[in-house]
Structure formats: C-alpha cells, structure tokens
Amino acid sequence: MDKPINTLNHSTHLLDDLESIRELLGDANLQPPLLTETVEHAPVAPTPALNAVDSSDAVATDGSDAQARRQDTLLHLDSELRAAAQSIMQDVINDFTPHIETEIKRRLAARMDRLLNAAD
C-alpha cells in the first residue's frame, strides 16, 4: 500500500525543485508571474535522432566545423531544456492555482468575518 504523502514536505521539495530550475535558467532576479498570467512556451524544434549520422558529420574537414556543430547542438539542447522547464513550471502553476485560490478565499472570508464582528 502506498504511504500517504506529507503535503508540507512534498510542497517544500517541489518548491526547492522549482527554485533549482529557476537558478539553472539564470532567472534568479526575475519576479514570478502572477497567478492570472501564464508562462509562454518557447517553440521547440523537432529533436533529431541522436544515432543518425549523415555523411557530412562522419568526416570533419577541420576542427572549426566540428566546433560549430557542437555549438549548434548545445544551443539546441539549451533551448529544449528551457522549454521543458517552462512547461514543468506552467504545469505546477496550473496544479497549485485552485489550491491557492481556495486558500485566499478562505482567508478573505475569515478576515471579513473578523472585521464585521469588530464593527458590531
């Protein structure tokens, strides 16, 4: 049988993961989006097969060609990782938004009750 997940520890772990992704992306100084905003998904180019080698890749005429291909591959991977991280962050935002809205409504209702009771 599955162990019940401790929500606080699970949330803390999830927030730590999100913070790590944000630091990895170099966005440490940026403010998170508002709950009403969505994170824009970066366009993702189709992933080439890693085993596929065409004749131009098989024979490098000099080091600059190999270096240029390596740089292109790194840029492509960076783009894919950023798009994946943004997609994960949007999924987390979508998952937590209803919980956050419910908590805000609960707190507002409690605050309103306290203010109305204090006014009487």
Backbone as CSV, one residue per row, in Angstrom:
resi,resn,N_x,N_y,N_z,CA_x,CA_y,CA_z,C_x,C_y,C_z
1,MET,0.837,-1.175,0.000,0.000,0.000,0.000,0.887,1.246,0.000
2,ASP,0.457,2.257,-0.686,1.234,3.495,-0.766,1.213,4.230,0.559
3,LYS,2.346,4.855,0.872,2.414,5.699,2.056,1.757,7.032,1.747
4,PRO,1.011,7.599,2.695,0.444,8.931,2.432,1.566,9.951,2.309
5,ILE,1.417,10.843,1.379,2.435,11.873,1.139,2.228,13.003,2.127
6,ASN,3.295,13.371,2.816,3.239,14.521,3.702,3.204,15.759,2.812
7,THR,2.064,16.442,2.795,1.853,17.558,1.879,2.871,18.667,2.084
8,LEU,3.202,18.981,3.330,4.152,20.052,3.596,5.538,19.693,3.066
9,ASN,5.987,18.468,3.341,7.305,18.057,2.842,7.304,17.970,1.323
10,HIS,6.210,17.470,0.757,6.097,17.363,-0.696,6.117,18.752,-1.334
11,SER,5.388,19.703,-0.751,5.354,21.073,-1.274,6.724,21.721,-1.163
12,THR,7.395,21.513,-0.039,8.724,22.084,0.160,9.694,21.535,-0.870
13,HIS,9.635,20.221,-1.083,10.513,19.593,-2.065,10.224,20.132,-3.468
14,LEU,8.940,20.290,-3.798,8.543,20.797,-5.101,9.020,22.238,-5.289
15,LEU,8.870,23.060,-4.260,9.335,24.447,-4.351,10.853,24.509,-4.500
16,ASP,11.570,23.620,-3.798,13.027,23.567,-3.950,13.404,23.197,-5.378
17,ASP,12.674,22.240,-5.958,12.937,21.851,-7.341,12.699,23.013,-8.296
18,LEU,11.597,23.734,-8.080,11.299,24.881,-8.938,12.370,25.962,-8.810
19,GLU,12.827,26.188,-7.595,13.880,27.185,-7.376,15.162,26.761,-8.089
20,SER,15.472,25.468,-8.049,16.656,24.977,-8.751,16.535,25.185,-10.252
21,ILE,15.350,24.938,-10.794,15.127,25.162,-12.228,15.297,26.630,-12.561
22,ARG,14.737,27.503,-11.720,14.845,28.949,-11.962,16.301,29.390,-11.941
23,GLU,17.086,28.872,-10.989,18.503,29.219,-10.923,19.254,28.681,-12.132
24,LEU,18.900,27.463,-12.550,19.530,26.863,-13.717,19.288,27.703,-14.964
25,LEU,18.098,28.254,-15.065,17.758,29.078,-16.222,18.354,30.473,-16.132
26,GLY,18.921,30.823,-15.000,19.519,32.140,-14.857,18.508,33.234,-14.628
27,ASP,17.329,32.869,-14.136,16.262,33.837,-13.930,16.095,34.179,-12.452
28,ALA,17.176,34.137,-11.684,17.087,34.321,-10.241,16.581,35.707,-9.853
29,ASN,16.821,36.712,-10.684,16.412,38.069,-10.325,15.030,38.440,-10.848
30,LEU,14.411,37.563,-11.612,13.102,37.857,-12.170,12.013,37.551,-11.157
31,GLN,10.923,38.289,-11.245,9.772,38.040,-10.387,8.922,36.935,-10.997
32,PRO,8.317,36.075,-10.185,7.459,35.039,-10.747,6.213,35.658,-11.364
33,PRO,5.586,34.955,-12.303,4.377,35.508,-12.918,3.235,35.539,-11.918
34,LEU,2.299,36.444,-12.123,1.111,36.485,-11.290,0.282,35.241,-11.559
35,LEU,-0.593,34.903,-10.631,-1.411,33.710,-10.805,-2.329,33.808,-12.006
36,THR,-2.617,35.037,-12.436,-3.503,35.211,-13.585,-2.751,35.169,-14.901
37,GLU,-1.419,35.151,-14.860,-0.610,35.113,-16.065,-0.229,33.672,-16.381
38,THR,0.122,33.424,-17.624,0.633,32.117,-17.997,2.056,32.278,-18.478
39,VAL,2.834,31.237,-18.304,4.204,31.239,-18.782,4.160,30.900,-20.255
40,GLU,4.810,31.714,-21.066,4.830,31.480,-22.503,5.730,30.286,-22.793
41,HIS,5.214,29.381,-23.618,6.011,28.221,-24.005,6.927,28.612,-25.153
42,ALA,8.184,28.251,-25.020,9.136,28.527,-26.091,8.919,27.514,-27.205
43,PRO,9.082,27.929,-28.435,8.923,26.968,-29.523,10.019,25.911,-29.445
44,VAL,9.636,24.680,-29.635,10.591,23.580,-29.556,10.750,22.977,-30.937
45,ALA,11.988,22.953,-31.389,12.264,22.359,-32.696,12.240,20.842,-32.549
46,PRO,11.895,20.115,-33.601,11.900,18.657,-33.508,13.286,18.149,-33.160
47,THR,13.332,17.131,-32.334,14.605,16.582,-31.880,15.143,15.608,-32.913
48,PRO,16.369,15.826,-33.392,16.938,14.876,-34.342,17.329,13.595,-33.608
49,ALA,17.320,12.493,-34.324,17.736,11.227,-33.725,19.205,11.322,-33.368
50,LEU,19.547,10.887,-32.168,20.926,11.012,-31.714,21.857,10.064,-32.465
51,ASN,21.361,8.918,-32.956,22.219,7.959,-33.642,22.380,8.302,-35.120
52,ALA,21.496,9.148,-35.643,21.542,9.444,-37.070,22.801,10.233,-37.389
53,VAL,23.574,9.719,-38.331,24.800,10.394,-38.749,24.756,10.484,-40.261
54,ASP,24.812,11.701,-40.788,24.866,11.807,-42.241,26.323,11.933,-42.657
55,SER,26.571,11.879,-43.954,27.939,11.830,-44.456,28.738,13.074,-44.089
56,SER,28.086,14.223,-43.967,28.828,15.447,-43.633,29.316,15.421,-42.190
57,ASP,28.572,14.709,-41.305,29.011,14.600,-39.913,30.111,13.562,-39.761
58,ALA,30.117,12.574,-40.616,31.069,11.483,-40.475,32.494,11.944,-40.732
59,VAL,32.677,12.891,-41.650,34.018,13.352,-41.983,34.083,14.851,-41.721
60,ALA,34.835,15.241,-40.718,35.024,16.661,-40.441,36.292,17.110,-41.137
61,THR,36.179,18.168,-41.934,37.345,18.628,-42.676,38.328,19.343,-41.766
62,ASP,37.813,20.057,-40.765,38.706,20.693,-39.812,37.983,20.835,-38.479
63,GLY,38.674,21.316,-37.469,38.119,21.452,-36.124,37.024,22.482,-36.025
64,SER,37.029,23.494,-36.895,36.023,24.549,-36.801,34.637,24.029,-37.154
65,ASP,34.546,23.094,-38.125,33.247,22.504,-38.457,32.697,21.722,-37.269
66,ALA,33.546,20.938,-36.663,33.120,20.149,-35.501,32.714,21.069,-34.351
67,GLN,33.466,22.121,-34.153,33.155,23.072,-33.086,31.835,23.781,-33.359
68,ALA,31.583,24.142,-34.606,30.331,24.808,-34.970,29.149,23.874,-34.751
69,ARG,29.291,22.597,-35.139,28.211,21.626,-34.921,27.980,21.416,-33.422
70,ARG,29.057,21.371,-32.668,28.933,21.196,-31.215,28.192,22.386,-30.602
71,GLN,28.532,23.587,-31.037,27.879,24.793,-30.528,26.393,24.799,-30.897
72,ASP,26.082,24.414,-32.139,24.677,24.335,-32.559,23.908,23.329,-31.714
73,THR,24.528,22.195,-31.444,23.887,21.166,-30.624,23.642,21.686,-29.211
74,LEU,24.631,22.368,-28.643,24.472,22.921,-27.293,23.365,23.970,-27.244
75,LEU,23.296,24.819,-28.252,22.233,25.833,-28.304,20.861,25.173,-28.430
76,HIS,20.787,24.134,-29.240,19.522,23.410,-29.405,19.110,22.749,-28.084
77,LEU,20.054,22.112,-27.402,19.756,21.471,-26.121,19.348,22.498,-25.073
78,ASP,20.020,23.653,-25.075,19.661,24.717,-24.140,18.224,25.166,-24.376
79,SER,17.871,25.332,-25.636,16.509,25.738,-25.982,15.496,24.692,-25.536
80,GLU,15.792,23.427,-25.769,14.888,22.351,-25.360,14.740,22.289,-23.842
81,LEU,15.853,22.439,-23.120,15.791,22.396,-21.654,14.982,23.560,-21.098
82,ARG,15.175,24.724,-21.665,14.397,25.885,-21.216,12.906,25.690,-21.475
83,ALA,12.572,25.176,-22.648,11.169,24.929,-22.978,10.570,23.878,-22.039
84,ALA,11.328,22.834,-21.747,10.850,21.795,-20.835,10.661,22.356,-19.428
85,ALA,11.594,23.173,-18.974,11.487,23.768,-17.635,10.274,24.693,-17.555
86,GLN,10.042,25.478,-18.594,8.874,26.361,-18.605,7.586,25.550,-18.611
87,SER,7.582,24.462,-19.342,6.399,23.605,-19.380,6.124,22.996,-18.006
88,ILE,7.159,22.546,-17.340,7.009,21.984,-15.993,6.501,23.045,-15.030
89,MET,7.072,24.237,-15.102,6.639,25.312,-14.204,5.183,25.675,-14.461
90,GLN,4.754,25.704,-15.736,3.361,26.012,-16.044,2.441,24.928,-15.509
91,ASP,2.854,23.664,-15.626,2.054,22.568,-15.082,1.898,22.696,-13.574
92,VAL,2.978,23.045,-12.887,2.915,23.216,-11.432,2.005,24.377,-11.069
93,ILE,2.132,25.484,-11.799,1.260,26.641,-11.558,-0.197,26.247,-11.762
94,ASN,-0.467,25.518,-12.836,-1.835,25.079,-13.103,-2.347,24.154,-12.009
95,ASP,-1.477,23.289,-11.480,-1.880,22.371,-10.419,-2.155,23.095,-9.109
96,PHE,-1.361,24.099,-8.785,-1.486,24.766,-7.487,-2.481,25.924,-7.482
97,THR,-2.817,26.469,-8.637,-3.705,27.627,-8.692,-5.035,27.402,-7.972
98,PRO,-5.741,26.286,-8.186,-7.007,26.102,-7.462,-6.832,26.068,-5.948
99,HIS,-5.741,25.463,-5.479,-5.480,25.404,-4.040,-5.202,26.799,-3.468
100,ILE,-4.443,27.580,-4.222,-4.122,28.938,-3.778,-5.379,29.799,-3.759
101,GLU,-6.200,29.689,-4.806,-7.446,30.466,-4.856,-8.369,30.094,-3.695
102,THR,-8.470,28.801,-3.396,-9.310,28.349,-2.280,-8.801,28.915,-0.962
103,GLU,-7.493,28.890,-0.770,-6.912,29.409,0.472,-7.120,30.918,0.581
104,ILE,-6.969,31.643,-0.511,-7.194,33.095,-0.496,-8.645,33.403,-0.139
105,LYS,-9.569,32.684,-0.747,-10.990,32.892,-0.448,-11.297,32.586,1.012
106,ARG,-10.718,31.507,1.531,-10.931,31.143,2.934,-10.412,32.239,3.862
107,ARG,-9.215,32.726,3.584,-8.637,33.774,4.429,-9.408,35.081,4.325
108,LEU,-9.858,35.419,3.109,-10.655,36.639,2.941,-11.975,36.538,3.700
109,ALA,-12.604,35.381,3.640,-13.872,35.192,4.360,-13.656,35.303,5.868
110,ALA,-12.586,34.698,6.369,-12.287,34.777,7.807,-11.985,36.219,8.211
111,ARG,-11.232,36.912,7.392,-10.898,38.313,7.675,-12.158,39.178,7.660
112,MET,-13.030,38.938,6.677,-14.275,39.695,6.567,-15.150,39.453,7.803
113,ASP,-15.227,38.198,8.259,-15.996,37.888,9.471,-15.436,38.637,10.676
114,ARG,-14.097,38.647,10.817,-13.476,39.357,11.947,-13.777,40.853,11.882
115,LEU,-13.664,41.430,10.686,-13.945,42.869,10.538,-15.403,43.186,10.833
116,LEU,-16.326,42.355,10.357,-17.748,42.586,10.614,-18.080,42.406,12.091
117,ASN,-17.473,41.435,12.734,-17.707,41.222,14.166,-17.105,42.356,14.994
118,ALA,-15.992,42.895,14.547,-15.371,44.007,15.276,-16.189,45.293,15.116
119,ALA,-16.885,45.432,14.001,-17.680,46.627,13.732,-18.967,46.623,14.556
120,ASP,-19.441,45.428,14.950,-20.692,45.350,15.730,-20.529,45.748,17.147
